[in-house]
Amino acid sequence: MTLSTPEDLLLYLYKESSPELTAAISTALNEDWTLREKLQVMQSSVDELDKVIVAPRMEIILKVLKYARETAVESVQHP
């Protein structure tokens, strides 16, 4: 397989490629070191994305807590 698109490699990486495409890429990986390099770069990028932890900024958390306190006080004072 001389022409592999990045999309093909991503499908292969996530095990979502067709059996034919999987076989073709596997064969190509055994024969083409540049393709192996591309796949390794993609794999390391995916690994880094898996490590990303998304969390709200502390400022936002404090604003939510302040709002909760204010609304809790209002609801207790005004039945």
Buried (B, 14 or more C-beta within 10 A) or exposed (E): BEEBEEEBBBBBBEEEBEEEBBEBBEEBBEEBEEBEEBBEEBEEEEEEEEEEEEEEEEEEEEEEEEEEEEEEEEEEEEE
